[in-house]
Amino acid sequence: MNGHWLKLGIFLALGALGGFAYYYFIGCASGTCPLTSNPYISTGYGALIGALLGWDGKKNTQSK
């Protein structure tokens, strides 16, 4: 398995965990905040941010 996918998966999982932690500790209890009032949305956005941070934008120039 390529290390790129492992790194991306770790960043994605950490982002999802961070998104859920944000909902749990800081989230909006009244339901008027669209991102923090729903645990699925905040976890998904956290996972998206983690995937963006973990994405390796370099092209593979290695030839076989």
GIHUGI-V238661 format. One record per residue. N is the residue number from 1. RES is the residue in one letter. NEAR is the number of other C-alpha atoms within 8 Angstrom. D_LAST is the distance of its C-alpha to the last C-alpha in Angstrom with 1 decimal. Layout:
n->N res->RES near->NEAR d_last->D_LAST
n->N res->RES near->NEAR d_last->D_LAST
This chain:
n->1 res->M near->4 d_last->16.7
n->2 res->N near->5 d_last->15.1
n->3 res->G near->6 d_last->17.7
n->4 res->H near->7 d_last->17.9
n->5 res->W near->8 d_last->19.8
n->6 res->L near->9 d_last->22.0
n->7 res->K near->9 d_last->23.0
n->8 res->L near->11 d_last->23.8
n->9 res->G near->9 d_last->25.8
n->10 res->I near->8 d_last->27.7
n->11 res->F near->13 d_last->28.6
n->12 res->L near->15 d_last->29.6
n->13 res->A near->10 d_last->31.8
n->14 res->L near->10 d_last->33.4
n->15 res->G near->15 d_last->34.1
n->16 res->A near->15 d_last->35.7
n->17 res->L near->11 d_last->37.8
n->18 res->G near->10 d_last->38.9
n->19 res->G near->14 d_last->39.9
n->20 res->F near->13 d_last->42.0
n->21 res->A near->9 d_last->43.5
n->22 res->Y near->11 d_last->44.4
n->23 res->Y near->15 d_last->46.1
n->24 res->Y near->8 d_last->47.9
n->25 res->F near->6 d_last->49.2
n->26 res->I near->8 d_last->49.6
n->27 res->G near->9 d_last->49.6
n->28 res->C near->10 d_last->52.4
n->29 res->A near->5 d_last->55.1
n->30 res->S near->6 d_last->57.0
n->31 res->G near->8 d_last->54.2
n->32 res->T near->6 d_last->54.4
n->33 res->C near->8 d_last->51.1
n->34 res->P near->7 d_last->48.4
n->35 res->L near->7 d_last->45.4
n->36 res->T near->13 d_last->47.1
n->37 res->S near->14 d_last->49.6
n->38 res->N near->10 d_last->47.1
n->39 res->P near->10 d_last->44.9
n->40 res->Y near->7 d_last->42.3
n->41 res->I near->9 d_last->41.9
n->42 res->S near->15 d_last->41.8
n->43 res->T near->15 d_last->39.2
n->44 res->G near->10 d_last->37.0
n->45 res->Y near->10 d_last->37.3
n->46 res->G near->15 d_last->36.5
n->47 res->A near->16 d_last->33.4
n->48 res->L near->11 d_last->32.4
n->49 res->I near->10 d_last->33.0
n->50 res->G near->14 d_last->31.1
n->51 res->A near->13 d_last->28.0
n->52 res->L near->7 d_last->28.3
n->53 res->L near->7 d_last->28.6
n->54 res->G near->10 d_last->25.6
n->55 res->W near->7 d_last->23.3
n->56 res->D near->5 d_last->20.4
n->57 res->G near->4 d_last->20.4
n->58 res->K near->4 d_last->17.5
n->59 res->K near->4 d_last->14.6
n->60 res->N near->4 d_last->11.1
n->61 res->T near->4 d_last->9.8
n->62 res->Q near->4 d_last->6.7
n->63 res->S near->3 d_last->3.8
n->64 res->K near->2 d_last->0.0
